[in-house]
Amino acid sequence: MTAVGAPVVPQRARFIQLLQIAGAGAIVGFHVNAPGSQAGWLAVEWFFVIAGMNMSSTWVRQPALASYAESRMRRLLPEVLVVWLAALIALLAGKGTAAMIGFVVSAPVFLQNLTMSFDQLEFRDAVFAPLWFVGALYQLQLFLYATRRFWQNARPWQFVAAACVLGLGSRLTFVLLATHHWRAIPAFTAEALYFMPFCHIEAIVLGVLLGRGALARLGRWLPACLLAAAAAGRISGGTFGYDYPLHRQASYLWGYPLLALAAASICAKRGPLTTAIDRLRLPPVLERVVANLSVHSYGIYCFHGLLIATGINCASRLAWLPSSASRTLVFFITIGEALMISVLFARLRLCWSLRRGHGRQAG
């Protein structure tokens, strides 16, 4: 059994690219209530897994914590600032909300998931609500990176055990402080818990282990992991046994580790699904399309809430159609518009970077 710190060079597999695209689509579908998207929120777990796989490569270089924090900020913050600016304009125009004030204050320092009153969100707050994930992700990454010396010396089972203890302990403590009862909890408490970083620590830790090559065989257990998660989830009812947010029959305690394991088995490199997809021979044009879409999956995620809240995705204009047809069209329009914004924003960033580079050379 290899130690967590063993250097492995990660590869950007086509399967991971497809997972990023599918995950962004699933979450957008969930937010616009597209047909068959009731379980779309579960895709967040494999985004945490993929983030863990990506951050594992930085452990080889081992830059200082401040350097790592700055690099993650440069990667995550630009899209957030676009949404932040939209929220600020809404506030200045007198169309903001109390929760929007919290977002404007907390988003620049990646604390938006800790400061929002998510049980009181209004429709307009869809502008920024999806960005809880960015705050929680940044906090988890900094925590893991700051404590990486411990994880590097730990065996994989120790790493997983520590993550489960942190995850279970933090979730239980949060619920006991909020409700003084640990079993069935109110939905708004479960939703607030969902946005806390340690609620998803099992998923990102499994991702780090996958990126380090410590769980090479997990993908082969994909059917068993999915079956175990689905079977256990039947206890709480809901979509595929998992209703959003997890709050029945103490599912908030045992549900997230099972979802993390299922997501990690999906993302594992040597699984049957991964191997089959990566062996497909795709035309070069389609390969480029997949690669470009995966790059813009983060932009789609960040910008789709803005489209939903402002109605630019034509949701109200399509209300005359049958419900399923209307929601399907709104889904594709939202995806397309968010993609266009992401592409435009990426080009503006590139132009800005090139201009700054020329300015430094001239200086």
DAZIPE-V978809 format. One record per residue. N is the residue number from 0. BURIAL is + if it has 9 or more other ideal C-beta (glycine too) atoms within 8 Angstrom, else -. Layout:
n-><N & N>
burial-><BURIAL & BURIAL>
This chain:
n-><0 & 1 & 2 & 3 & 4 & 5 & 6 & 7 & 8 & 9 & 10 & 11 & 12 & 13 & 14 & 15 & 16 & 17 & 18 & 19 & 20 & 21 & 22 & 23 & 24 & 25 & 26 & 27 & 28 & 29 & 30 & 31 & 32 & 33 & 34 & 35 & 36 & 37 & 38 & 39 & 40 & 41 & 42 & 43 & 44 & 45 & 46 & 47 & 48 & 49 & 50 & 51 & 52 & 53 & 54 & 55 & 56 & 57 & 58 & 59 & 60 & 61 & 62 & 63 & 64 & 65 & 66 & 67 & 68 & 69 & 70 & 71 & 72 & 73 & 74 & 75 & 76 & 77 & 78 & 79 & 80 & 81 & 82 & 83 & 84 & 85 & 86 & 87 & 88 & 89 & 90 & 91 & 92 & 93 & 94 & 95 & 96 & 97 & 98 & 99 & 100 & 101 & 102 & 103 & 104 & 105 & 106 & 107 & 108 & 109 & 110 & 111 & 112 & 113 & 114 & 115 & 116 & 117 & 118 & 119 & 120 & 121 & 122 & 123 & 124 & 125 & 126 & 127 & 128 & 129 & 130 & 131 & 132 & 133 & 134 & 135 & 136 & 137 & 138 & 139 & 140 & 141 & 142 & 143 & 144 & 145 & 146 & 147 & 148 & 149 & 150 & 151 & 152 & 153 & 154 & 155 & 156 & 157 & 158 & 159 & 160 & 161 & 162 & 163 & 164 & 165 & 166 & 167 & 168 & 169 & 170 & 171 & 172 & 173 & 174 & 175 & 176 & 177 & 178 & 179 & 180 & 181 & 182 & 183 & 184 & 185 & 186 & 187 & 188 & 189 & 190 & 191 & 192 & 193 & 194 & 195 & 196 & 197 & 198 & 199 & 200 & 201 & 202 & 203 & 204 & 205 & 206 & 207 & 208 & 209 & 210 & 211 & 212 & 213 & 214 & 215 & 216 & 217 & 218 & 219 & 220 & 221 & 222 & 223 & 224 & 225 & 226 & 227 & 228 & 229 & 230 & 231 & 232 & 233 & 234 & 235 & 236 & 237 & 238 & 239 & 240 & 241 & 242 & 243 & 244 & 245 & 246 & 247 & 248 & 249 & 250 & 251 & 252 & 253 & 254 & 255 & 256 & 257 & 258 & 259 & 260 & 261 & 262 & 263 & 264 & 265 & 266 & 267 & 268 & 269 & 270 & 271 & 272 & 273 & 274 & 275 & 276 & 277 & 278 & 279 & 280 & 281 & 282 & 283 & 284 & 285 & 286 & 287 & 288 & 289 & 290 & 291 & 292 & 293 & 294 & 295 & 296 & 297 & 298 & 299 & 300 & 301 & 302 & 303 & 304 & 305 & 306 & 307 & 308 & 309 & 310 & 311 & 312 & 313 & 314 & 315 & 316 & 317 & 318 & 319 & 320 & 321 & 322 & 323 & 324 & 325 & 326 & 327 & 328 & 329 & 330 & 331 & 332 & 333 & 334 & 335 & 336 & 337 & 338 & 339 & 340 & 341 & 342 & 343 & 344 & 345 & 346 & 347 & 348 & 349 & 350 & 351 & 352 & 353 & 354 & 355 & 356 & 357 & 358 & 359 & 360 & 361 & 362>
burial-><- & - & + & + & + & + & - & - & - & + & - & - & + & + & + & + & + & + & + & + & + & + & + & + & + & + & + & + & + & + & + & + & - & + & - & - & + & - & + & + & + & + & + & + & + & + & + & + & + & + & + & + & + & + & + & + & + & + & + & - & - & - & - & - & - & - & - & + & + & - & + & + & + & - & - & + & + & + & + & + & + & + & + & + & - & + & + & + & - & + & + & - & - & - & - & + & + & - & + & + & + & + & + & + & - & + & + & - & - & + & + & + & + & + & + & + & - & + & - & - & + & - & - & + & + & + & + & + & + & + & + & + & + & + & + & + & + & + & + & + & + & + & + & + & + & - & - & + & - & - & + & + & - & + & - & + & - & - & + & + & - & + & + & + & - & + & + & + & - & + & + & + & - & + & + & + & - & + & - & - & - & - & - & - & + & - & - & - & + & + & + & + & + & + & + & + & + & + & + & + & + & + & + & + & + & + & + & + & + & + & + & + & + & + & + & - & - & + & + & + & + & + & - & - & + & + & - & + & + & + & - & + & + & - & + & + & - & + & - & - & + & + & + & - & + & + & + & + & - & - & + & + & + & - & + & + & + & + & + & + & + & + & + & + & + & + & + & + & + & + & + & - & + & + & + & - & + & + & - & - & - & - & - & - & - & - & + & - & - & + & + & - & + & + & - & + & + & + & + & + & + & + & + & + & + & + & + & + & + & - & - & - & + & + & + & - & - & + & - & - & - & - & - & - & - & + & + & + & + & + & + & - & + & + & + & - & + & + & + & - & + & + & + & - & + & + & - & - & + & - & - & - & - & - & - & - & - & - & - & - & - & - & ->
